[in-house]
């Protein structure tokens, strides 16, 4: 099957499939015209790749699991190897979340120290020259041309 059909059957994109192939997770044969051709097993493999990526694993995390990607991965109990990879990925995600939370807290504290809480920047108040009331909209005020 051609890349477009594989993309349709797996809910993927041709670009993602080329990326999976470049990462060494799927294989294709080249037709005489240079088009990629995939075998039927690629459908199951791509669906498994997408499910595992959606669960938080990266394509790099999936490399050691190549032999497992051709079956019904999501319904089988995970092996110790898969659990180890998942635990490592979870630890990475937790460190990133903690770093982002710290950055957010520092920014909130900086805004509070400046007397502006979140959502109270100059774009939300009269400090930026906003006026309220009649005649304060676009095209109003002195110098307004009415002759087109």
MARBA-3410 file (N, C-alpha, C, O; in Angstrom, 1 decimal):
148
0.8,-1.2,0.0,0.0,0.0,0.0,0.9,1.2,0.0,2.0,1.2,0.5 ~ 0.4,2.3,-0.6,1.2,3.5,-0.7,1.0,4.3,0.7,0.1,4.0,1.5 ~ 1.8,5.3,0.8,1.9,6.1,2.1,0.6,6.7,2.4,0.2,6.8,3.6 ~ -0.2,7.2,1.4,-1.4,7.9,1.7,-2.5,6.9,2.2,-3.2,7.3,3.1 ~ -2.5,5.7,1.7,-3.4,4.7,2.2,-3.1,4.3,3.6,-3.9,4.2,4.5
-1.8,4.1,3.9,-1.3,3.8,5.3,-1.7,4.9,6.2,-2.2,4.6,7.3 ~ -1.5,6.1,5.8,-1.9,7.3,6.6,-3.4,7.2,6.9,-3.8,7.4,8.1 ~ -4.2,7.0,5.9,-5.7,7.0,6.1,-6.1,5.8,7.1,-6.9,6.0,8.0 ~ -5.5,4.7,6.9,-5.9,3.5,7.7,-5.4,3.6,9.1,-6.0,2.9,10.0 ~ -4.4,4.4,9.4,-3.9,4.5,10.8,-4.2,5.8,11.5,-3.9,6.0,12.6
-4.9,6.7,10.7,-5.2,8.0,11.3,-4.0,8.9,11.5,-3.9,9.8,12.3 ~ -3.0,8.6,10.7,-1.7,9.3,10.7,-1.6,10.3,9.6,-2.6,10.5,8.8 ~ -0.4,10.9,9.4,-0.2,11.7,8.2,1.0,11.1,7.5,1.8,10.4,8.1 ~ 1.1,11.4,6.2,2.3,11.0,5.4,3.6,11.5,6.1,4.6,10.8,6.1 ~ 3.5,12.7,6.5,4.7,13.3,7.2,5.1,12.5,8.4,6.3,12.2,8.6
4.2,12.1,9.2,4.5,11.3,10.4,5.1,10.0,10.0,6.0,9.5,10.7 ~ 4.5,9.4,9.0,5.0,8.1,8.6,6.4,8.2,8.1,7.2,7.3,8.3 ~ 6.7,9.2,7.3,8.1,9.4,6.9,9.0,9.6,8.1,10.2,9.1,8.1 ~ 8.5,10.3,9.1,9.3,10.5,10.3,9.5,9.2,11.0,10.7,8.9,11.5 ~ 8.5,8.3,11.1,8.7,7.0,11.8,9.7,6.2,11.0,10.5,5.5,11.6
9.7,6.3,9.7,10.6,5.5,8.9,12.0,6.0,9.1,12.9,5.2,9.2 ~ 12.2,7.3,9.1,13.5,7.9,9.4,14.0,7.5,10.7,15.2,7.3,10.9 ~ 13.1,7.4,11.7,13.5,6.9,13.0,13.8,5.4,13.1,14.2,5.0,14.2 ~ 13.5,4.7,12.1,13.8,3.3,12.0,12.7,2.4,12.6,12.9,1.3,13.0 ~ 11.5,3.0,12.8,10.4,2.3,13.4,9.5,1.5,12.4,8.9,0.5,12.8
9.5,2.0,11.2,8.8,1.3,10.1,9.7,1.2,8.9,10.6,2.0,8.7 ~ 9.3,0.2,8.0,10.1,0.0,6.8,9.2,0.1,5.6,8.0,-0.2,5.7 ~ 9.8,0.5,4.5,9.0,0.5,3.2,9.9,-0.1,2.2,11.2,-0.1,2.3 ~ 9.3,-0.5,1.1,10.0,-0.9,-0.1,9.8,0.3,-1.1,8.8,1.0,-1.0 ~ 10.7,0.4,-2.0,10.6,1.5,-3.1,10.1,0.8,-4.4,10.7,-0.2,-4.8
9.0,1.3,-4.9,8.5,0.9,-6.2,9.4,1.4,-7.3,10.3,2.2,-7.0 ~ 9.2,0.9,-8.5,10.0,1.4,-9.6,9.9,2.9,-9.8,10.9,3.5,-10.3 ~ 8.8,3.4,-9.5,8.6,4.9,-9.6,9.1,5.7,-8.4,9.0,6.9,-8.4 ~ 9.7,5.0,-7.4,10.2,5.7,-6.3,9.3,5.8,-5.1,9.7,6.3,-4.1 ~ 8.0,5.5,-5.3,7.0,5.6,-4.2,7.3,4.6,-3.1,7.8,3.5,-3.4
7.0,5.0,-1.9,7.1,4.1,-0.8,5.9,3.1,-0.8,4.8,3.5,-1.1 ~ 6.2,1.8,-0.6,5.2,0.8,-0.5,5.3,0.1,0.9,6.4,-0.3,1.2 ~ 4.2,0.0,1.6,4.2,-0.6,2.9,3.4,-1.9,2.9,2.4,-2.0,2.1 ~ 3.8,-2.9,3.7,3.1,-4.1,3.8,2.0,-4.0,4.8,1.9,-3.0,5.6 ~ 1.1,-4.9,4.8,-0.1,-4.9,5.7,0.4,-4.8,7.2,-0.3,-4.1,8.0
1.5,-5.5,7.6,1.9,-5.4,9.1,2.2,-3.9,9.5,2.1,-3.6,10.7 ~ 2.4,-3.1,8.6,2.7,-1.7,8.9,1.5,-1.0,9.6,1.7,-0.1,10.4 ~ 0.3,-1.4,9.2,-0.9,-0.8,9.8,-0.9,-1.0,11.3,-1.1,-0.1,12.1 ~ -0.7,-2.3,11.8,-0.7,-2.6,13.2,0.5,-1.8,13.9,0.3,-1.3,15.0 ~ 1.7,-1.8,13.3,2.8,-1.2,13.9,2.6,0.3,14.1,2.9,0.8,15.1
2.1,1.0,13.0,1.8,2.4,13.1,0.8,2.7,14.2,0.9,3.6,15.0 ~ -0.3,1.9,14.2,-1.3,2.1,15.3,-0.7,2.0,16.7,-1.0,2.7,17.6 ~ 0.2,1.0,16.9,0.9,0.8,18.2,1.8,2.0,18.5,1.8,2.5,19.6 ~ 2.5,2.4,17.5,3.4,3.6,17.7,2.6,4.8,18.1,3.0,5.5,19.1 ~ 1.5,5.1,17.4,0.7,6.2,17.8,0.1,6.1,19.2,0.0,7.1,19.9
-0.3,4.9,19.5,-0.9,4.7,20.9,0.1,4.9,22.0,-0.1,5.5,23.0 ~ 1.3,4.4,21.7,2.4,4.5,22.7,2.9,6.0,22.8,3.2,6.5,23.9 ~ 3.0,6.7,21.7,3.3,8.1,21.7,2.2,8.9,22.4,2.6,9.8,23.2 ~ 1.0,8.6,22.2,-0.1,9.3,22.9,-0.1,9.0,24.4,-0.5,9.8,25.2 ~ 0.5,7.9,24.8,0.6,7.5,26.2,1.8,8.2,26.8,2.0,8.1,28.1
2.6,8.9,26.0,3.7,9.7,26.6,5.1,9.3,26.3,6.1,9.9,26.6 ~ 5.2,8.1,25.5,6.6,7.7,25.1,7.0,8.5,23.9,6.2,9.0,23.2 ~ 8.3,8.5,23.7,8.9,9.2,22.5,9.3,8.1,21.5,9.3,6.9,21.8 ~ 9.5,8.5,20.3,10.0,7.6,19.3,11.3,6.9,19.7,11.5,5.7,19.4 ~ 12.1,7.7,20.4,13.4,7.1,20.9,13.1,6.0,21.9,13.8,5.0,22.0
12.1,6.2,22.8,11.7,5.2,23.8,11.3,3.9,23.1,11.4,2.8,23.6 ~ 10.7,4.0,21.9,10.1,2.9,21.2,11.2,2.0,20.5,10.9,0.9,20.2 ~ 12.4,2.5,20.2,13.4,1.8,19.5,13.6,0.4,20.1,13.7,-0.6,19.4 ~ 13.8,0.3,21.4,14.1,-1.0,22.0,12.9,-1.9,22.0,13.0,-3.1,22.3 ~ 11.8,-1.4,21.6,10.5,-2.2,21.6,10.1,-2.7,20.2,9.0,-3.2,20.0
11.0,-2.6,19.2,10.6,-2.9,17.8,10.0,-4.2,17.7,9.0,-4.4,17.0 ~ 10.5,-5.2,18.4,10.0,-6.6,18.3,8.6,-6.7,18.8,7.9,-7.7,18.5 ~ 8.1,-5.8,19.7,6.8,-5.9,20.3,5.8,-5.1,19.5,4.6,-5.2,19.8 ~ 6.1,-4.3,18.6,5.2,-3.3,18.0,4.3,-3.9,16.9,3.4,-3.3,16.4 ~ 4.5,-5.2,16.6,3.7,-5.8,15.5,2.5,-6.6,16.0,1.7,-7.1,15.2
2.3,-6.7,17.3,1.2,-7.4,17.9,0.3,-6.4,18.6,0.4,-5.2,18.4 ~ -0.7,-6.9,19.3,-1.6,-6.1,20.0,-1.0,-5.6,21.3,-1.3,-6.1,22.4 ~ -0.2,-4.6,21.2,0.6,-4.0,22.3,-0.3,-3.6,23.5,0.0,-3.8,24.7 ~ -1.4,-2.9,23.2,-2.1,-2.2,24.2,-3.0,-3.2,25.1,-3.4,-2.8,26.2 ~ -3.3,-4.4,24.6,-4.1,-5.3,25.4,-3.3,-6.3,26.2,-3.8,-6.9,27.1
-2.0,-6.4,25.9,-1.2,-7.3,26.6,-0.6,-6.7,27.9,-0.4,-5.5,27.9 ~ -0.3,-7.5,28.9,0.4,-6.9,30.1,1.8,-6.4,29.7,2.4,-7.2,28.9 ~ 2.2,-5.3,30.1,3.5,-4.8,29.7,4.6,-5.6,30.3,4.5,-6.1,31.4 ~ 5.7,-5.8,29.6,6.9,-6.5,30.1,7.6,-5.6,31.1,7.4,-4.4,31.1 ~ 8.6,-6.1,31.8,9.4,-5.3,32.7,10.2,-4.3,31.9,10.4,-3.2,32.4
10.6,-4.7,30.7,11.4,-3.7,29.9,10.5,-2.5,29.5,11.0,-1.4,29.6 ~ 9.3,-2.7,29.1,8.4,-1.6,28.8,8.1,-0.8,30.0,8.0,0.4,30.0 ~ 7.8,-1.5,31.2,7.6,-0.7,32.4,8.8,0.1,32.8,8.6,1.3,33.2 ~ 10.0,-0.4,32.6,11.2,0.4,32.9,11.3,1.7,32.0,11.6,2.7,32.5 ~ 11.0,1.5,30.7,11.0,2.6,29.8,10.0,3.6,30.2,10.2,4.8,30.2
8.8,3.1,30.5,7.7,4.0,30.9,8.0,4.8,32.2,7.7,6.0,32.3 ~ 8.6,4.1,33.1,9.0,4.8,34.4,10.0,5.9,34.1,10.0,6.9,34.7 ~ 11.0,5.6,33.3,12.0,6.6,32.9,11.4,7.8,32.3,11.7,8.9,32.6 ~ 10.4,7.6,31.3,9.8,8.7,30.7,9.0,9.5,31.6,8.9,10.7,31.6 ~ 8.3,8.8,32.6,7.5,9.5,33.6,8.4,10.4,34.4,8.0,11.5,34.8
9.5,9.9,34.8,10.5,10.7,35.6,10.9,11.9,34.9,11.0,13.0,35.4 ~ 11.2,11.8,33.6,11.5,13.0,32.7,10.4,14.0,32.7,10.6,15.2,32.9 ~ 9.2,13.5,32.5,8.0,14.4,32.4,7.8,15.1,33.7,7.5,16.3,33.8 ~ 8.0,14.4,34.8,7.8,15.0,36.1,8.8,16.1,36.4,8.5,17.1,37.0 ~ 10.1,15.8,36.0,11.1,16.9,36.1,10.8,18.1,35.3,10.9,19.2,35.7
10.3,17.9,34.1,9.9,19.0,33.2,8.7,19.8,33.8,8.7,21.0,33.8 ~ 7.7,19.1,34.3,6.6,19.7,34.9,7.0,20.5,36.1,6.6,21.7,36.3 ~ 7.9,20.0,36.9,8.4,20.7,38.1,9.2,22.0,37.7,9.0,23.0,38.3 ~ 10.0,21.9,36.7,10.7,23.0,36.2,9.8,24.1,35.7,10.0,25.3,35.9 ~ 8.8,23.7,34.9,7.8,24.7,34.4,7.0,25.3,35.5,6.7,26.5,35.5
6.6,24.5,36.5,5.9,25.0,37.6,6.7,26.0,38.4,6.2,27.1,38.8 ~ 8.0,25.8,38.6,8.9,26.7,39.3,9.0,28.0,38.4,9.0,29.1,39.0 ~ 9.1,27.9,37.1,9.2,29.1,36.3,8.0,29.9,36.4,8.0,31.1,36.5 ~ 6.8,29.2,36.3,5.5,29.9,36.5,5.5,30.6,37.8,5.0,31.8,37.9 ~ 5.8,30.0,38.9,5.8,30.6,40.2,6.7,31.8,40.3,6.3,32.8,41.0
7.9,31.7,39.7,8.8,32.9,39.7,8.2,34.0,39.0,8.3,35.2,39.4 ~ 7.5,33.7,37.8,6.9,34.8,37.0,5.7,35.4,37.8,5.6,36.6,37.8 ~ 4.9,34.6,38.4,3.8,35.1,39.2,4.3,36.0,40.3,3.8,37.1,40.6 ~ 5.4,35.6,41.0,6.0,36.4,42.1,6.6,37.7,41.6,6.4,38.7,42.2 ~ 7.2,37.7,40.4,7.7,38.9,39.8,6.6,39.9,39.4,6.7,41.1,39.7
5.5,39.4,38.9,4.4,40.2,38.6,3.8,40.8,39.9,3.4,42.0,39.9 ~ 3.7,40.0,40.9,3.1,40.5,42.2,4.0,41.5,42.7,3.5,42.5,43.3 ~ 5.3,41.3,42.7,6.3,42.3,43.2,6.2,43.7,42.4,6.4,44.7,43.0 ~ 5.8,43.6,41.1,5.7,44.8,40.3,4.3,45.4,40.5,4.0,46.4,39.9 ~ 3.5,44.8,41.3,2.1,45.3,41.6,1.1,44.9,40.5,0.0,45.5,40.5
1.4,43.9,39.7,0.5,43.5,38.7,0.4,42.0,38.8,1.3,41.2,38.5 ~ -0.7,41.5,39.1,-1.0,40.1,39.2,-1.2,39.6,37.7,-1.2,40.4,36.8 ~ -1.3,38.3,37.6,-1.6,37.7,36.3,-2.8,38.4,35.7,-3.9,38.5,36.3 ~ -2.8,38.7,34.4,-3.9,39.3,33.7,-4.1,40.8,34.0,-5.2,41.3,33.6 ~ -3.2,41.4,34.7,-3.3,42.9,35.0,-2.2,43.7,34.3,-1.8,44.7,34.8
-1.8,43.3,33.1,-0.8,44.0,32.4,-1.4,45.3,31.8,-2.6,45.5,31.9 ~ -0.5,46.1,31.2,-1.0,47.3,30.6,-2.0,47.2,29.4,-2.8,48.1,29.2 ~ -2.0,46.0,28.8,-2.9,45.8,27.7,-4.3,45.7,28.2,-5.3,45.7,27.4 ~ -4.5,45.5,29.5,-5.9,45.4,30.1,-6.4,46.6,30.8,-7.5,46.5,31.4 ~ -5.7,47.7,30.7,-6.1,48.8,31.5,-5.9,50.1,30.8,-5.4,50.2,29.7
-6.3,51.3,31.4,-6.2,52.6,30.8,-4.7,53.1,30.6,-4.5,54.1,30.0 ~ -3.8,52.4,31.2,-2.4,52.8,31.1,-1.9,52.9,29.6,-1.0,53.6,29.3 ~ -2.5,52.1,28.8,-2.0,52.1,27.4,-2.8,53.0,26.5,-2.8,52.9,25.3 ~ -3.5,53.9,27.1,-4.2,55.0,26.3,-5.6,54.6,25.9,-6.3,55.3,25.1 ~ -6.1,53.5,26.4,-7.5,53.1,26.1,-8.4,54.1,26.7,-8.2,54.5,27.8
-9.5,54.4,26.0,-10.5,55.2,26.5,-11.8,54.4,26.4,-12.0,53.6,25.5 ~ -12.7,54.7,27.3,-14.0,54.1,27.3,-15.1,55.1,27.0,-14.9,56.3,27.3 ~ -16.2,54.7,26.4,-17.3,55.7,26.2,-17.4,56.0,24.7,-16.7,55.6,23.9 ~ -18.4,56.8,24.4,-18.7,57.2,23.1,-17.5,58.0,22.4,-16.9,58.8,23.1 ~ -17.3,57.7,21.2,-16.3,58.4,20.5,-14.9,57.9,20.7,-13.9,58.6,20.4
-14.7,56.8,21.4,-13.4,56.3,21.7,-13.0,55.1,20.9,-11.9,54.5,21.1 ~ -13.8,54.7,19.9,-13.5,53.6,19.1,-12.6,54.0,17.9,-12.2,55.1,17.8 ~ -12.3,53.0,17.1,-11.5,53.3,15.9,-12.1,54.3,15.0,-13.3,54.3,14.8 ~ -11.2,55.2,14.5,-11.7,56.2,13.6,-12.3,57.4,14.3,-12.8,58.3,13.6 ~ -12.3,57.5,15.6,-12.9,58.6,16.3,-11.8,59.6,16.7,-10.6,59.3,16.6
-12.2,60.8,17.1,-11.3,61.7,17.7,-11.0,62.8,16.6,-11.4,62.7,15.5 ~ -10.2,63.8,17.1,-9.9,64.9,16.2,-9.0,64.4,15.0,-8.3,63.4,15.1 ~ -9.2,65.1,13.9,-8.4,64.7,12.7,-9.1,63.6,11.9,-8.5,63.1,11.0 ~ -10.2,63.1,12.3,-10.9,62.1,11.6,-11.4,62.6,10.3,-12.1,63.6,10.2 ~ -11.1,61.9,9.2,-11.5,62.3,7.9,-12.8,61.7,7.6,-13.0,60.5,7.8
-13.7,62.5,7.0,-15.0,61.9,6.7,-15.3,62.0,5.2,-16.3,61.6,4.7 ~ -14.3,62.5,4.4,-14.5,62.6,3.0,-14.0,61.4,2.2,-14.0,61.4,1.0 ~ -13.7,60.3,2.9,-13.3,59.1,2.2,-12.0,59.0,1.7,-11.6,58.0,1.1
END
